[in-house]
Amino acid sequence: MDLYELTLHELQEKLYNKQVSSEEIVKSVFARIKEVEDKMQAFITLDEEGALDRARKYDARGNLSSIAGIPYGLKDIICSQGMKTTCASKILDNFVPFYDATVAARLKEAGGVLIGKLNMDEFAMGSSTEQSAFFPTRNPWDLERVPGGSSGGSAAAVAACEIPFALGTDTGGSIRQPASFCGVVGLKPTYGRVSRYGVIAYASSLDQVGVFSREVRDCALVLNIIAGGDPLDSTCVDIEKPDYTAFLKDNIKGLKIAYPREYFQEGIERGIKDAVKQALLKYEELGAIVEEVSLPHSEYALPAYYLVATAEASANLARFDGVRYGLRDFEAENVIQMFSSTRAAGFGDEVKMRIMLGTYALSSGYYDAYYLKALKVRRLIKNDFDKVFNDFDLIVAPTTPTTAFKLGEQTGDPLTLYMNDILTVPINMAGLPGMSIPCGFAEGLPVGMQLIGKPFDEGTLIKAAYAFEQNTDYHTARPDLGVK
Ligand code: GLN
C-alpha cells in the first residue's frame, strides 16, 4: 500500500513510530495528485514547494499532535495567510489574505501541513461545484458526474486519496451532500461549535466549518483541533469541549434513534431509501431502539432557507466593491460606476441572482412578507426537532434525494438544483450538528446516511457513526480512477 492510501490515524501511527517522515508522506500525496488531478480538478491552488518545506520543518521538530506532519487541504473559502483564497470567484481571483482563519491557524499550530486550496461553487452557492468561476470538479467514482457541492473539491480530493482530510463549509448541506456523493465522511458541527473567523461569509446565521475524512476516527481527531470558543467570533460558543475520540466506542445498546417519515417520501430514489433502511436494521441489530417520527414543517425548510440565505448573502457580499479586495475596474469614470462594473464583471450569474433576491426580500414593504415570515418558519422547524429530541438521542435519514448526477444535467434549472438540499437544509435552519457517512451503493454510486444530533452533541453522532462503520465495510471501498 502506498502512503497516500492510508488514513490520517494510520499515517499518524507510522510517523509516531518513526517508520516514515512527513516529507515522505507529502511526496506520496503529490505523486498521487499528479496521477489523478488532471481528471478530477479538485484543487484551485497547490503549493508543493511550501508543503515540502513545512513537512521538513515538522520532521526536524517531532511529534506535536494527532495531525502533526499530516497533509491536508482547505476549501477555498477559508482564509490562509500568504496563500490565495478565491472563493472560486473572479472577484477574489488575486486575493492573498494576510491572516489565517481561526481554523487554519489551529491546524497550523497543531503541525498540519497545508498543501492547497480546494474548488467549490462560487461563494459556496451551489450543489455541484459547477458554479466555480474557474472549472468544475469531477466525481472520482464517475468522472462524468459531479462531486456535489459546494465543497465538492474537498470531498473529491479526500475520496480519491489526494489528501487524508480536508475542511469545508456547510450552509445548507455543502459538507454532507458532497460527502454523500463521493462516499466519504462529512461532519457539519453545531452552529457555534467551530469558529467562522476568517471564513468568507455566505449566510452568517447558517454557515459552519466542518471536516471531510475517509474514516470516522479521523473526523474526531480533526474536530478535537478545530472546535472550541474563539474571542474573534462572538457566535462561537466557549463551552466545554469533550475529547471526541472518547466516543469511538463500538457500543450503542439502548441508543434511541428516530427516523422522520418526511425524509423517506416520494422523490427520494429507491436505492437510497433501501440503503438507509438497511442501515436502520443494522442499528437495531446492534442494540439501538429505532422508531418512526414526524417533522411536520420539513416541507417549508427549503423555501424559508432560500429567503434567509439570500438575504444574508446580499448583505455579506456588499463588501466586494472593488475598493477593498480583489478585482477592480480601473477604467470606470467615477466611483459608483466602478462599484457597478467591478461587481458586474466579478460575480457569476448565480451569485448575482441571489444578491438580487436577497435585496428584494429585505426591502421595506417585503421584509415582513418574506424575511420575517421565513424567520418564523425557522422557529417552527427548530421546534419540530426539539420535540423529537425530548425522546430520542439521534435522528437518522438519507443525506440526499439522489446519487451524484451528471455534469450539466441540472445547470439550466436552479430549482431542481436547490432540491438537492431538501434533506440537509432543515438541520442548518435549526443549527444542529449533522454528519453524512457512507452506507451503501446504488447503481455503483455511493449513498450517504445522515445522522442528526442535539445541539453540541457531536459526540453521539461520532459514536453512532463509528459503530456503523465498525460493523460494515462501505468505508473501505475506493473509486477506481483508471490509474490503480
Ligand atoms: N446548495 C445550497 C446553496 O446553494 C447550500 C450551499 C452550502 O451549504 N454552502 O445555498
Residues whose N, C-alpha, C, O or C-beta is under 5 A from the ligand:
A	BS01	LIG	A124 M125 G126 S127 S150 T169 D170 T171 G172 G173 S174 D421
